[in-house]
Amino acid sequence: MTTMAGPATDGGDDLTEEAAIVRFLGSPAAHGGETPQHVETHLSHLFLAGDRVLKLKKRIAWAVVDYSSLDKREGFCRRELEVNRRFAPDLYVGVVPVTRGPDGLALGGEGDVVEWLVEMRRFAADEQLDVMADRGTLTPEIIDATADGIAAMHRTAPVVHVAGADPVAARSDQLHRDVAAGLKPGPVLDDVEAWYAAARSVAAEHRGLLDRRGRHGFTRRCHGDLHLSNICLWDGRPTPFDAIEFSEDIATIDVLYDLAFVLVDLDSRQREALSWRLLSRYLEATRDYCGLAVMPLFLSQRAMVRALTRLAKGQDAAPSAAMARHYLERPAAARLIAVGGLSGSGKSTVARALAPVAGAVVVRSDTVRKRLAGVAPEERLGAGSYTAEANRAVYRRMMVEAGRALRAGATVILDATFADAAMRGLARGLAEERGVPFAGLWLSAPARTLHRRVEARTGDASDADVAVVDAQLSRPLGPLDWDEVDADGGIEDVVARAGAALGLPAPCQQS
């Protein structure tokens, strides 16, 4: 039991008592003699000392959150534990009472309970994903693991069968009212009004799809506040935490709206390559390509949430309002791009680099093969997964996924060897079936380059080695009517040549 000497208050008003508890929790006496770091947010006080974090909920009563009574705060502390232990069981330790006895305030004492706290394990500040993104340490591998983790979290989230369209429209209405109320006439308010008109139009256009998603299990009890600062590395694994516990309405949402927050967070930091990579990886895991039709709306709403948050903090809302409007600007017509080449030609690197400038999701054969086999993308497969029939199954699945995305209005990049003329024909045939433009790129490099690149791979979804490359080189390609791109030399030059062949601007280099 930890105590702080001093006279116990007689209750007083809530603010006086809360201030006394904050002083107690901010003292070394509450943390075994160590002075804690005190972090204050709009909803809580956090006290970080050693390997422990104590979280105190503020005594507030707002429209969407009510922590005004001791019973409510206890209930929400326990609900926070319940909600977050579903995906962060090791981070959330328990609920701790603050008591008042003859010697003053104490943690876990035998006196009257005057407050409740959430106890968490502390993680390193530089392993919070927003910090990593700002420092340039957020790697593609961490992004892949984050996408897989979010997909797994959504897969097990409780389904709530509701009509999906009305809540989405109501969300736009509320965001418009709240953001517009904090702005003076001018360019930022103009962006908000333009966004609102577009959001209403898109929601009406896709009303049927939104309702079907609600009926078919895509509305779930989600995290609700899934931005980068609410994801950390715990034991090396991206782990969401601090999910919404105070409002089932806010957290009961379409899974893609939940995902959209982290994508917007990356985009706002000019990390578009990581954002598109995360989206593609998530879709490979969930196969929710049909939902891409409403993804721009969800992204725009999350950007407007950022605008509202910035206003509340006295910050400039203009960048977020402009971003919200941008997400709903009509994109270029969907197209199908296929990037082929032998193993080691740089297909996956090129496809991922082109995705942001093409506005495309990537469907990668290596990952599809692993998903079909029921293993993680980076787990190696045996020869039985590379038979002619297995290869045909992979390409068929790729065409199904790409077809769904194209039907949703999205541009798709197919990433596969396409060494078989029949498989190249499948890609062109899909584009013709969907009525979209098609472009095929064939990346060509000498054997020594292919060998060097596959030998240098680590932790990749591709299982190809030098023997596989040699076997591919020994087989004829057949008629090749795709644009051939020189894939020798530095990979940045290869990407530039591939982009030029497609008429795309050069991808930005993101540090």
C-alpha positions in Angstrom: 0.0 0.0 0.0 1.3 3.5 -0.9 0.2 6.5 1.1 0.8 10.2 1.2 0.8 11.8 4.6 -1.5 14.8 5.2 -5.0 15.5 6.3 -7.8 13.8 4.5 -10.2 16.2 2.8 -13.8 16.1 3.9 -14.9 15.5 0.3 -15.2 19.1 -0.8 -16.2 19.7 -4.4 -15.2 17.4 -7.1 -12.5 19.7 -8.5 -10.8 20.1 -5.1 -10.8 16.4 -4.5 -9.6 15.6 -8.0 -6.7 18.1 -7.6 -5.7 16.5 -4.3 -5.6 13.1 -6.0 -3.6 14.5 -8.9 -1.1 15.9 -6.4 -0.9 12.5 -4.7 -0.4 10.6 -7.9 2.2 13.1 -9.0 4.3 12.6 -5.9 7.1 10.1 -5.4 5.2 8.7 -2.4 2.7 7.1 -4.8 5.4 5.4 -6.8 7.9 3.9 -4.4 10.0 7.1 -4.1 10.3 7.7 -7.9 9.0 11.0 -9.3 6.6 10.2 -12.1 6.2 11.8 -15.4 2.7 13.4 -15.6 0.9 13.6 -18.9 -2.4 15.3 -19.2 -4.9 14.8 -22.0 -8.4 16.2 -22.5 -9.9 13.1 -20.8 -7.4 11.9 -18.2 -4.2 12.3 -16.2 -1.4 9.7 -16.7 1.4 9.1 -14.3 4.4 7.1 -15.6 7.0 5.7 -13.2 9.3 2.7 -13.7 7.5 0.1 -15.7 4.0 1.2 -14.6 1.4 3.7 -15.8 -1.6 4.9 -13.7 -4.5 6.5 -15.6 -6.9 8.8 -13.8 -10.1 9.7 -15.6 -11.1 13.4 -15.2 -14.5 14.2 -13.6 -16.1 15.5 -16.7 -19.7 15.3 -18.1 -19.7 16.0 -21.8 -22.2 15.1 -24.5 -20.3 12.0 -25.5 -18.5 11.1 -22.3 -19.7 11.2 -18.7 -17.1 10.5 -15.9 -19.0 12.6 -13.4 -19.5 10.1 -10.6 -17.3 7.7 -8.8 -19.5 4.7 -9.9 -19.3 5.8 -13.5 -15.5 6.2 -13.4 -15.1 2.7 -11.8 -17.4 1.3 -14.5 -15.5 2.9 -17.3 -12.1 1.8 -15.8 -13.3 -1.8 -15.8 -14.8 -1.3 -19.3 -11.5 0.1 -20.6 -9.8 -3.0 -19.2 -12.3 -5.3 -20.9 -12.2 -3.6 -24.3 -8.4 -3.3 -24.5 -7.5 -6.7 -23.2 -9.0 -8.1 -26.3 -6.0 -7.0 -28.4 -3.5 -5.7 -25.7 -3.8 -8.2 -22.8 -0.3 -7.7 -21.7 -0.5 -4.0 -21.5 -3.6 -3.7 -19.2 -2.9 -4.9 -15.7 -6.0 -4.1 -13.7 -8.1 -1.5 -11.9 -6.7 0.1 -8.7 -8.6 2.0 -6.0 -7.4 5.2 -4.4 -8.5 5.2 -0.8 -8.6 7.8 2.0 -7.7 6.7 5.5 -6.4 8.2 8.7 -2.9 8.8 7.1 -4.3 10.4 3.9 -4.6 9.0 0.3 -3.3 5.6 -0.6 -3.2 3.2 -3.5 -5.1 0.0 -2.6 -5.6 1.0 1.1 -8.4 0.0 3.4 -10.1 3.3 3.7 -13.0 4.7 1.7 -12.5 4.5 -2.0 -12.4 8.0 -3.5 -11.2 7.2 -7.0 -10.4 4.4 -9.4 -7.4 4.1 -11.8 -6.4 1.9 -14.7 -3.0 0.3 -14.2 -1.0 -0.4 -17.4 2.5 -1.6 -18.2 4.7 1.1 -19.6 6.2 0.9 -23.0 9.2 2.9 -24.4 8.1 6.3 -25.7 10.2 5.9 -28.9 8.2 2.7 -29.7 4.9 4.6 -30.2 4.1 4.6 -33.9 3.5 8.3 -34.2 6.9 9.0 -32.7 8.5 6.4 -35.0 6.7 7.9 -38.1 8.0 11.4 -37.2 11.6 10.1 -36.6 11.6 8.0 -39.8 12.0 4.7 -37.9 8.6 3.3 -38.9 9.7 0.6 -41.3 7.8 -1.3 -44.0 8.1 -4.4 -41.9 6.4 -2.7 -39.0 3.7 -1.4 -41.3 3.0 -5.0 -42.5 2.8 -6.3 -39.0 0.5 -3.4 -38.1 -1.8 -4.2 -41.0 -1.9 -7.9 -40.0 -2.6 -7.0 -36.4 -5.5 -4.6 -37.3 -7.0 -7.3 -39.6 -6.8 -9.9 -36.8 -8.4 -7.4 -34.3 -11.3 -6.7 -36.7 -11.7 -10.4 -37.5 -12.5 -11.1 -33.8 -14.4 -7.9 -33.0 -18.0 -8.4 -32.0 -20.4 -8.0 -35.0 -23.3 -5.5 -34.6 -25.9 -5.9 -37.3 -27.2 -2.4 -38.0 -28.1 -0.4 -41.1 -24.8 1.2 -42.1 -25.9 4.3 -44.1 -27.7 6.4 -41.6 -24.9 6.5 -39.0 -22.4 7.4 -41.7 -24.5 10.3 -42.9 -25.2 11.4 -39.3 -21.4 11.4 -38.7 -20.9 13.8 -41.6 -23.7 16.0 -40.3 -22.2 16.2 -36.8 -18.7 16.8 -38.0 -19.9 19.6 -40.3 -21.7 21.3 -37.4 -18.9 21.0 -35.0 -16.1 22.0 -37.3 -18.0 24.9 -39.0 -19.0 26.3 -35.6 -15.3 26.9 -34.8 -14.4 28.7 -38.0 -14.8 32.2 -39.3 -15.8 32.8 -43.0 -12.8 32.1 -45.2 -10.9 29.5 -47.2 -11.0 26.9 -44.4 -14.7 27.1 -43.9 -15.1 27.0 -47.7 -13.2 23.6 -47.7 -15.4 22.3 -44.9 -18.6 23.3 -46.9 -17.2 21.7 -50.1 -16.3 18.6 -48.2 -19.8 18.4 -46.6 -21.5 18.7 -50.0 -19.3 16.0 -51.4 -19.7 13.7 -48.4 -23.4 13.9 -48.6 -23.3 13.1 -52.3 -21.0 10.1 -51.8 -23.0 8.7 -48.9 -26.2 8.9 -50.9 -24.5 7.3 -53.9 -23.3 4.3 -51.8 -26.3 4.1 -49.5 -27.1 0.6 -50.6 -23.5 -0.6 -50.1 -23.3 1.0 -46.7 -26.5 -0.7 -45.6 -25.3 -4.1 -47.0 -22.1 -3.8 -45.1 -24.0 -3.1 -41.9 -26.2 -6.2 -42.4 -23.3 -8.5 -43.5 -21.0 -8.1 -40.5 -18.7 -5.2 -41.5 -20.0 -3.0 -38.6 -18.3 -4.2 -35.5 -17.4 -3.1 -32.0 -14.0 -1.7 -33.1 -11.2 0.2 -31.5 -12.7 3.6 -32.4 -9.6 5.8 -32.0 -7.0 3.9 -34.1 -4.4 6.6 -34.9 -0.7 6.1 -34.7 -0.3 7.4 -31.1 -2.6 4.7 -30.0 -0.4 1.9 -31.4 2.9 0.9 -29.8 5.4 -1.9 -30.1 5.1 -4.4 -27.3 7.5 -7.3 -27.4 8.3 -6.2 -30.9 4.7 -6.5 -32.1 2.5 -3.5 -33.1 -0.2 -3.4 -30.4 -3.3 -1.1 -30.4 -4.3 0.4 -27.0 -6.5 3.1 -25.5 -9.6 2.0 -27.4 -12.8 4.0 -26.9 -14.5 2.6 -23.8 -16.9 5.5 -23.0 -19.2 5.3 -26.0 -20.5 2.2 -27.8 -21.9 4.5 -30.6 -18.4 5.9 -31.4 -16.8 2.5 -31.3 -19.5 0.6 -33.2 -18.4 1.4 -36.7 -17.5 -0.1 -40.1 -14.1 -1.8 -39.9 -12.8 0.3 -42.8 -13.7 3.5 -40.9 -11.7 2.2 -38.0 -8.8 1.5 -40.3 -9.1 4.9 -42.0 -7.7 6.8 -39.0 -4.3 5.3 -39.1 -4.1 5.8 -42.9 -5.0 9.5 -42.5 -2.4 9.8 -39.8 0.2 8.4 -42.1 -0.9 10.6 -45.0 -0.9 13.7 -42.8 2.8 13.0 -42.1 3.6 12.6 -45.8 4.0 8.9 -45.4 1.8 8.0 -48.3 3.9 5.0 -49.4 3.4 3.4 -46.0 -0.3 4.3 -46.0 -0.9 2.5 -49.3 1.3 -0.4 -48.2 -0.8 -0.8 -45.0 -4.0 -0.6 -46.9 -2.9 -3.2 -49.5 -1.6 -5.6 -46.8 -4.8 -5.2 -44.8 -7.0 -6.0 -47.8 -4.9 -9.0 -48.6 -5.7 -10.3 -45.1 -9.4 -9.4 -45.1 -10.3 -9.6 -48.8 -12.6 -6.5 -48.2 -11.9 -5.1 -51.7 -15.6 -4.2 -52.3 -15.4 -1.7 -49.5 -12.9 0.4 -51.4 -15.9 2.2 -52.9 -16.6 3.9 -49.6 -13.0 4.2 -48.4 -12.6 7.8 -49.7 -15.7 8.8 -47.6 -14.3 7.2 -44.5 -10.9 8.7 -45.0 -12.4 12.2 -45.4 -14.4 11.8 -42.2 -11.3 10.8 -40.3 -9.5 13.8 -41.7 -12.4 16.0 -40.5 -12.1 14.5 -37.1 -8.5 15.6 -37.1 -9.6 19.1 -38.1 -12.0 19.1 -35.1 -9.3 17.9 -32.8 -6.9 20.6 -34.0 -9.5 23.3 -33.4 -10.1 22.0 -29.9 -6.4 22.4 -29.3 -6.2 25.9 -30.7 -4.3 24.6 -33.8 -4.7 25.3 -37.5 -7.4 23.1 -38.9 -6.7 24.1 -42.5 -4.4 21.2 -43.5 -6.9 18.6 -42.2 -9.9 20.3 -43.8 -8.1 20.5 -47.1 -7.2 16.8 -46.8 -10.8 15.9 -46.1 -11.9 17.7 -49.2 -9.1 16.1 -51.3 -10.1 12.6 -50.4 -13.5 13.2 -52.0 -12.2 14.8 -55.2 -13.1 12.4 -58.0 -10.1 10.2 -58.7 -8.8 9.3 -62.1 -10.7 6.5 -63.8 -9.8 3.0 -62.5 -7.2 1.1 -64.4 -5.4 -2.3 -64.1 -1.6 -2.4 -64.1 0.3 -5.6 -64.1 4.0 -5.7 -63.1 5.7 -8.9 -64.2 9.2 -10.3 -64.3 11.3 -13.1 -63.1 12.1 -13.4 -59.4 14.6 -10.7 -58.3 13.5 -8.3 -61.1 12.1 -5.9 -58.4 8.4 -6.4 -59.1 7.2 -5.9 -55.6 9.4 -2.9 -54.9 8.3 -1.3 -58.1 4.6 -2.1 -57.5 4.7 -0.6 -54.0 6.6 2.5 -55.1 4.0 3.1 -57.9 1.0 2.6 -55.7 0.9 6.1 -54.1 1.3 7.9 -57.4 -1.1 5.6 -59.2 -3.6 5.7 -56.3 -3.6 1.9 -56.4 -3.9 -1.1 -54.2 -1.4 -3.8 -54.8 -2.4 -7.5 -55.1 0.8 -9.6 -54.7 1.0 -13.2 -55.8 3.5 -14.2 -53.0 1.1 -13.0 -50.3 -2.0 -14.5 -52.0 -0.2 -17.8 -52.2 0.5 -17.8 -48.4 -3.1 -16.8 -47.6 -4.4 -19.6 -49.7 -2.1 -22.0 -47.8 -3.3 -20.6 -44.5 0.1 -19.4 -43.3 1.6 -16.0 -42.5 3.0 -14.2 -45.6 6.6 -14.5 -44.4 6.4 -18.2 -43.6 8.1 -20.4 -46.2 6.2 -23.0 -48.2 7.2 -26.3 -49.6 7.3 -27.4 -53.2 3.7 -28.6 -53.1 2.5 -25.0 -53.0 4.3 -24.3 -56.3 2.8 -26.8 -58.6 1.2 -25.8 -61.9 -2.3 -26.2 -60.3 -1.3 -24.2 -57.2 0.0 -21.4 -59.5 -3.2 -21.3 -61.4 -5.2 -21.1 -58.2 -3.0 -18.1 -57.1 -3.7 -16.3 -60.3 -7.4 -17.0 -60.2 -7.6 -15.6 -56.7 -5.6 -12.5 -57.8 -8.1 -11.9 -60.6 -11.0 -12.3 -58.2 -9.5 -9.8 -55.8 -8.6 -7.3 -58.5 -12.0 -7.6 -60.1 -13.7 -6.7 -56.8 -11.4 -3.7 -56.4 -12.0 -2.5 -60.0 -15.7 -2.8 -59.5 -15.4 -0.6 -56.5 -13.7 2.0 -58.7 -10.1 1.5 -57.5 -7.0 1.2 -59.5 -5.1 -2.1 -59.0 -1.5 -3.1 -59.5 -1.0 -6.9 -59.9 2.4 -8.0 -58.7 3.4 -11.5 -60.0 6.0 -13.2 -62.3 3.5 -13.5 -65.2 6.0 -15.8 -66.9 3.2 -17.8 -68.4 1.5 -16.2 -71.4 -1.8 -17.6 -70.3 -1.6 -15.8 -67.0 -0.7 -12.6 -68.8 -3.8 -13.2 -70.8 -5.9 -13.4 -67.7 -4.9 -10.0 -66.6 -5.7 -8.4 -69.9 -8.9 -10.3 -70.1 -9.9 -9.0 -66.6 -9.4 -5.4 -67.7 -11.5 -5.9 -70.8 -14.2 -7.6 -68.8 -14.3 -4.6 -66.3 -14.0 -2.0 -69.1 -10.9 -0.4 -67.7 -7.5 0.5 -69.3 -4.8 -2.0 -69.0 -1.0 -1.6 -68.9 1.5 -4.5 -68.5 5.1 -3.9 -67.5 7.8 -6.6 -67.9 10.8 -6.0 -65.8 13.9 -7.4 -67.4 17.3 -7.9 -65.8 20.4 -10.1 -66.3 20.8 -13.3 -64.4 23.5 -11.9 -62.2 21.2 -9.2 -61.0 18.4 -11.6 -60.3 20.7 -13.9 -58.4 22.1 -11.0 -56.3 18.7 -9.7 -55.3 17.1 -13.0 -54.3 20.2 -13.9 -52.3 19.9 -10.6 -50.4 16.3 -11.1 -49.3 15.3 -11.6 -45.7 11.9 -11.7 -44.1 10.1 -11.5 -47.4 6.9 -13.2 -48.6 8.8 -14.6 -51.7 10.3 -18.1 -51.4 12.3 -17.8 -54.6 16.0 -18.6 -54.5 18.7 -18.9 -57.1 17.5 -22.3 -58.2 14.0 -20.9 -58.8 15.5 -18.1 -60.8 17.5 -20.5 -62.9 14.5 -22.6 -63.5 12.5 -19.5 -64.6 15.3 -18.5 -67.0 15.3 -21.9 -68.7 11.6 -21.7 -69.7 10.4 -19.7 -72.7 8.2 -16.7 -72.0 6.1 -17.0 -75.2 4.7 -13.9 -76.9 5.3 -10.8 -74.8 3.3 -7.7 -75.7 3.9 -5.8 -72.5 6.1 -2.8 -72.2 9.6 -4.0 -71.3 11.4 -2.0 -68.6 15.1 -2.3 -67.9 15.3 -3.5 -64.3 19.0 -3.6 -64.0 20.8 -1.0 -61.9 19.6 0.9 -58.8 16.0 0.2 -57.8 15.1 4.0 -57.7 16.1 4.2 -61.4 14.0 1.1 -62.2 11.0 2.6 -60.4 11.5 5.9 -62.4 11.6 4.0 -65.7 8.5 1.9 -64.8 6.6 5.1 -63.8 7.6 6.8 -67.0 6.3 3.8 -69.0 2.9 4.3 -67.3 2.9 8.1 -67.7 3.1 8.5 -63.9 5.0 11.2 -62.0 8.1 10.1 -60.2 7.3 8.8 -56.7 8.4 11.0 -53.8 11.3 9.7 -51.8 10.1 9.4 -48.2 12.7 9.3 -45.4 
